[in-house]
Amino acid sequence: MPRFFLSTIDASVSTAYIEGDDAKHITKVLHAKLGQEFVLSDARGTDYLCAVRKLDTAIVTLDILSSQPCQGETEATIRLYQALPKGDKLEFIIQKAVELGVSEITPVLTSRCISRPSHKAMDKKLERLQRIAYEAAKQCGRGIIPRVMPLLEIDRALVQMAGSEMPILLYEESRQPLSKVLRPNLGSVSIMVGSEGGFSQGEVDFATNQGVVCASLGRRILRCETAPIAALSVILCHLGEL
């Protein structure tokens, strides 16, 4: 069933309105009919089942039929800190991470990142990256739109991570499998994934000094775009969602 985000939806009334590009998409691409049902999400975790009452390319009017908590959200809050990869890999990582349930993605600049854009240049990319997160959330049935945060230097990112319930740095030389370090009944977990060059020993030492746990994803060296997918899959399995 088609799905749209509408932050202005009001649960106290029986009517919702979709305008702009989404209205054009409903009328010209989906060729919607009167009475056709759609799901609207308020981007705060609630879904609304709606039916088309009136169609126009400028505004689509819908009747709100019912509401319920979105079934596409994880019980735990998952944050991904991703060291900047080369090329457009970050876009792929954001898309897949959103599909796998993250609530926030923070790009990180480490000493071994080959891609080294300035903070100003990254700020200009944020709109596109957030759009990728939005489209992925809409496609996979999320109840929120995960945020793509501004670029952080690794030290600041690790200090920020250390404040979470379960902070984990994925490090190929760790002897602790990720599946073994995850605690039961997790309410939140933060993971950091390296770029093509991984992490320096100094960065790993700084992480452990902050209380961040180092864990591995097995004996094979995964590509930087594969590692977050594998890690998030392990976490979802641990949470009983796979």
Secondary structure, DSSP 8 states (H G I E B T S, - for coil): --EEE-TT--TTSSEEEEEHHHHHIIIIIS---TT-EEEEE-SBSEEEEEEEEE--SSEEEEEEEEEEE-TTS-SSEEEEEEE--STTHHHHHHHHHHHTT-SEEEEEE-TT-S----HHHHHHHHHHHHHHHHHHHHHHT-SB--EE---EEHHHHHHHHHTSSSEEEE-TT-SSBHHHH--TT-SEEEEEE--TT---HHHHHHHHHTT-EEEB--SS---TTTHHHHHHHHHHHHTT--
